Structures are given as structure tokens and as C-alpha cells.
Amino acid sequence: MNIQAWTLVIVGLTFALYIGIAIWTRARSTGEFYVAGTGVPPLANGMATAADWMSAASFLGMAGIISFAGYDGSVYLMGWTGGYVLLALLLAPYLRKFGKFTVPDFVGDRYYSQTARIVAVVCAIFVSFTYVAGQMRGVGVVFSRFLEVPVESGVLIGMGLVFFYAVLGGMKGITYTQVAQYCVLIFAFMVPAIFISILLTGNPIPQIGFGGELAGELGERVAAGERVTLLDKLDGLHEELGFAPYTDGRKGLLDIFCITLALMVGTAGLPHVIIRFYTVPRVRDARSSAGWALLFIAILYTTAPAVAAFARTNLLDATRDAVYDPARAAEGDSVVPEWFRTWENTGLIAWLDKNGDGRIQYTGGTAFTTADGKNKPVYLTPPTDPAGRGVHGERLLLLGDDGVMPVEEARNELFIDRDIMVLANPEIAGLPAWVIGLVAAGGLAAALSTAAGLLLVVSTAISHDLLKRAIRPGISERQELLAARISAAVAVVFAGYLGINPPDYVAAIVAFAFGLAASSFFPAIFLGIFSKRANREGVIAGMVCGLLFTTVYIIGFKFLGWSKESWLFGISPEGIGSIGMLVNFGVAIVVSAVTPPPPPEIQALVEEIRVPRGAGEAHEISA
């Protein structure tokens, strides 16, 4: 069977499994819809949490960013894994002991304020939609390649699938679906990584092969007697082609620190992750779930740098000064491989022959840009149209003010969307078709599992926190469940729109969501657990100021064209959530100090939450 046939078979089987689980475990009450009836075992919850956490950003985007950014991409590894340690130690057990459905529930009750609850609802929706945009984009990228449809059509297909099992199953259905999705995504990530590690270095363990000596065809090209590691080879290719060395960092130390911190505290403040710790029976199970989740996450995260290096090495070797049109290849010339042309059809790879020599020159610098400042291809005719070709076989790009404008000072002729690196990696390495289909199924499992969790957060925030707890307290459970499903359906549609019109690459979009969570939720939750003096006035003011500061900074520098030279202390938009968090903390503490303290019963509640009785029974979940 060919690649498309294998992909359809494997993806079809996995989707049938997910839908079957959703039907079997469908929610029949609000407790099951919101928190799976608090009956999920810690091991299963840890696996579901890992799947919920390891989104398209982890499966597709992280290795893609590391593949292009090299050493600087390590901030994602440190921040996203470190955040789970923070979550397990500081927040998860206490939140589970508090015993509420959602983060806005905690904020509203802890700060004895409907206004605080509504602010938290707005923050939850804002953060979740920012995050889900990356997931739907990932779904579109996978479908565009393997079903040979446009990215937009791929997003629409993903919307239909998420709608079915998120709206029907609720948290109970999503939890057990995510257990299956974790198994699929981790198998899909590790199998090609092991194969490629053997091909490039002779070592079956990718984490070791990552720093090992070259073997196979690349190793044979090294001069006799010379010992070259994979990273040495990659550094050499980078310097030869005009890129900065792969293993050198170019970000400032303060920016690296702020990005890492924003990702860490953003992890601890993400509502779709925190809600998972309400699904276990007891307080100690919340801590145990976090430990299991960290172990399951570490398997993929320690492999991602190796996958990034493998993909980058094979990519540079395959495209280095290659001739596009086989008919024009002279003796000894390398010809661009078939996978290159296939990915061109998706619009996620584009070549602009600036000097007319028929060769692909991939060097440092931007090949072209569009009128809106984005580096993406705009074709004169559809990418799949065989008539829309230039003299050397290249796709014809729309040139001019409304389309692509070549960056003349840059010799680079090639655009590659970094989100394709994990998906294209097996094809670049020449692995069997079934492996390529498996990777597609893994990418979809990663994106859809997180998208479902995020959409449930939006649904719960609207139906439970806003409707049930603020607008119509007398609503019946049946009406609340219906409202939750309608909210989820509307959220799916809006998420699809964001997937079709994404603001950035998958991992970059997700990094912004973490910054927003860091600047809004984390201080409110932390102070709610560890400070009896924190009151409603302080926390409301802190959340609003932190979120507004971070949002304005991100929008200004990413979408309004503010100059990079104006970054505050050299901190990028991806790291500004750390400063937003400090703004939140500062405002909350100062305002709390000059306004009346919380009522005695709230202070007693905070004291009770912190009592170290992790092995004891939790308070019952109250609606």
C-alpha cells in the first residue's frame, strides 16, 4: 500500500477507537461531564493528563522549533517539563482538596466574589482559545499532507471529530479517549525516532544517538579516520549554508529565563491541565497523577531534541544545492527527492528561484515575505496545478504588493513551514509507508486530545461558572448539561476559525497561551492557597492588570508591527508572561494590603486547605 492508503487505514482505526470509547463512556450527569465523576485512577489520569498536555505543540511544534532554532529551542523543554514539577508540588493536591469543578470555581469561592469568578471565566476562555488555535492548526497540517486536501479542509475535518467526542462524552469520555490517544501518540513519536537513530548513528536509543557518531551513508562520507558526531555534522552544514551554528544560542540570557519561567508557571496555571486533578478520588491521587504524567511526558520530551536534529540533518543534506528538475540535472548533480514535491502540494514548502539556475539554495535569511509581513507562500495558481510551473519546474508564486515579495538581500530561495518537520521526517529518512501513516495518526491524536480538553474548559466556564453560578443559579442539571454541550459546539466552530487563520506557528501560539495563563491564573491560585491576606479586590485587580499588560505586549509586537528594538529589557513576546505575572503579584499584594482582609471563614478555609493531610479523603465535589 502507498502512504495515503496506510494513513487512511491507521487514522481510521484510531478514530474508530476514540469514537467507540466516547460512546461507551459518554457523560450522563454534570459531574461526569465536568470531572468524570471523580473516579479516574491515578495511573489512567496521569496518562490522560500527558495526552491532554502533549498537544500539537509538543508532538509537531516543539521538535519543529528546535529543528530551526537549535539550542534556543531548549527553553520549551525546560519550561514545559519544569512546570509539571511546580504543579505537583505547589498546586495540584491543594486544589483537589478544595474540591471544586473548575479554576473559576476556585477563584469565585476563595475570593468570595462573583466578579472574581467572571474575570476568571474570561481569562479561562481567552487562554483556552489562544491555545486551541495551535491544536486546530496542527490538525489541518496533518490532514493537508496525508489526505491531500488544503489545510483549511483539514481543520474542518478535525472540527467534526472533536465535536463528536468532546460534546458527547464530556470529561469522562475525553479522559478515557486520551488514555488511548497517549498510547497512539507516544508509539507514533518513538518508532520513527528509533528507526532514524539507527540509520544515522547505529544506536537504537534516540537520546543517546542524538550525541553519537555518524553511521550509515552520512558516516561513509566522512573522511577516513575522522570521527564526527551528529551535532558536529549539523553545525558544519549550518555554517556551510550560511546559518548560525546549531548548538550556539542567540537569545539573551534574560529572555531565555523569562520564556522558561513563563512556560513553567503557565503550565501550573493552565485551566485544562488543572481540571484533570479534580477527576481523581482522593487528594493524594492528585499528586500521584502529576508524577505519572511527568514520567509519561518525559518519554517524548527527552526524545524531541533528537528528532529535531535528525530531521534537520536529513533536510539540509537532501536539499543542499539540489536540482529541482531531473531533466536538467547534470552528471553528479543531486535531484530534490519526491517528498519535497509532495509537501509543496500542501503549500507548506515553497521555492523561489531567484537567480534562475534551477538549483535550490537554502541558506540563512528569509526567502520572501507577504504584504502582511508573514513568511508564507502565495501561489499564482493552486499548488497542485501542473500548469502553474516555471522554467525549472518551480511553482509560480504571486509576486507584487498583494502577494510574495522576494527579499533580495537574502540568498535563501526556500521556505519551509517548521510545523511539518516531525511529519515529514520519516519521508525525508525514507522510512516505510506504514511508519509515515503512524506518525500522521500520532499527530492527530496529540492535537485532538488537547483540543478536546481545552474546549471542555470553555464549555464548563460558560455553562457552570457563568450560567449556573452567576446568571441562573436555579437551572436544572439537565439544562446545565445541555448548555455545556451547546457551549462546546460553539467553541468548536470558533476554534476551527482560529485554526484556519492562525496567528503564528503552532508552538509559538501555544507559548503565548502559557504567557497569558502565567500572567492571569497562576498568581490568583498561588495566593489563594498560600496567603490568607489576599482578598477579592487585590486578586481581581491583579488578574486584570497582568492579563492586559501581557495581551497588549503580545498583540503589539506580533501583530501591530512594533519594533523588536523596543522589547522591554530585551524580553520577547513569548517570555513577557513572566513580567505579566510579576505585575499581577505586585498589584494583588498591594491592593490586598490597603483594602479590608477576607472574612474569617475564608481565612479559616485557606488554613484548612494547607493542612498536610494528602492521604485523607477530599471534600465532595459540589455543583
Number of C-alpha atoms within 10 A of each C-alpha: 8 10 17 16 15 20 24 17 15 19 20 13 12 20 18 12 14 24 20 15 21 25 14 13 21 22 24 16 15 23 21 21 25 27 26 27 20 21 15 23 16 25 18 19 27 29 27 30 32 29 32 29 26 25 30 30 30 25 29 31 26 27 33 31 24 26 26 19 20 24 17 18 21 18 19 24 20 16 23 26 20 19 21 24 17 16 22 21 13 17 23 27 29 28 25 30 26 24 22 21 27 26 26 28 25 21 27 23 17 25 24 16 15 20 16 26 27 22 19 28 26 18 22 29 21 16 28 28 22 23 29 32 27 32 37 35 32 33 30 27 30 28 26 22 24 22 15 17 16 18 24 20 18 26 26 20 16 25 26 14 17 25 20 15 23 31 28 22 27 33 32 28 26 32 30 22 27 28 22 21 31 25 16 21 26 22 17 22 26 19 15 24 27 20 19 27 25 18 21 25 25 18 20 16 18 26 19 14 24 24 15 19 19 27 20 12 11 16 20 10 10 14 9 8 6 8 11 16 19 23 21 18 17 23 19 15 20 20 14 13 16 14 16 18 20 24 15 12 16 13 16 13 11 14 21 23 16 23 26 26 27 32 33 27 28 30 29 29 29 27 27 26 22 21 23 29 35 31 28 27 20 25 25 21 25 29 25 21 28 28 20 20 25 22 16 21 24 15 14 20 22 14 20 28 25 27 29 25 23 30 27 25 23 17 18 16 15 17 20 19 19 20 23 24 15 15 10 14 15 10 6 6 13 17 21 19 17 11 15 18 17 17 20 21 20 22 24 21 19 28 24 24 25 19 11 11 12 21 26 24 23 23 21 17 15 18 28 25 18 19 12 12 12 12 17 19 27 20 17 16 15 17 24 15 12 10 12 16 15 14 12 17 19 19 28 23 22 16 15 11 10 11 19 25 20 20 15 12 9 14 19 24 24 21 21 20 16 21 25 20 26 28 25 21 24 26 20 22 20 14 15 14 17 19 22 24 24 28 31 28 28 29 30 30 33 30 33 29 32 31 32 30 29 31 28 29 30 27 28 33 30 25 25 28 25 21 18 21 20 16 13 13 12 10 12 11 15 12 13 21 24 15 19 26 23 16 20 28 22 14 24 31 15 15 27 26 18 21 28 18 13 16 18 16 20 29 27 19 22 27 27 27 29 33 36 37 33 35 36 35 30 24 26 31 23 16 18 24 22 16 14 19 20 27 28 29 23 25 30 26 20 30 30 21 22 30 26 17 20 28 20 13 22 22 14 14 16 17 13 11 11 14 10 13 8 11 14 13 10 16 23 23 26 27 26 28 36 29 21 28 32 16 23 30 25 17 22 27 22 15 19 22 15 10 14 13 17 19 13 10 9 19 18 12 14 21 14 15 19 16 10 10 15 18 11 11 12 20 14 14 17 8 15
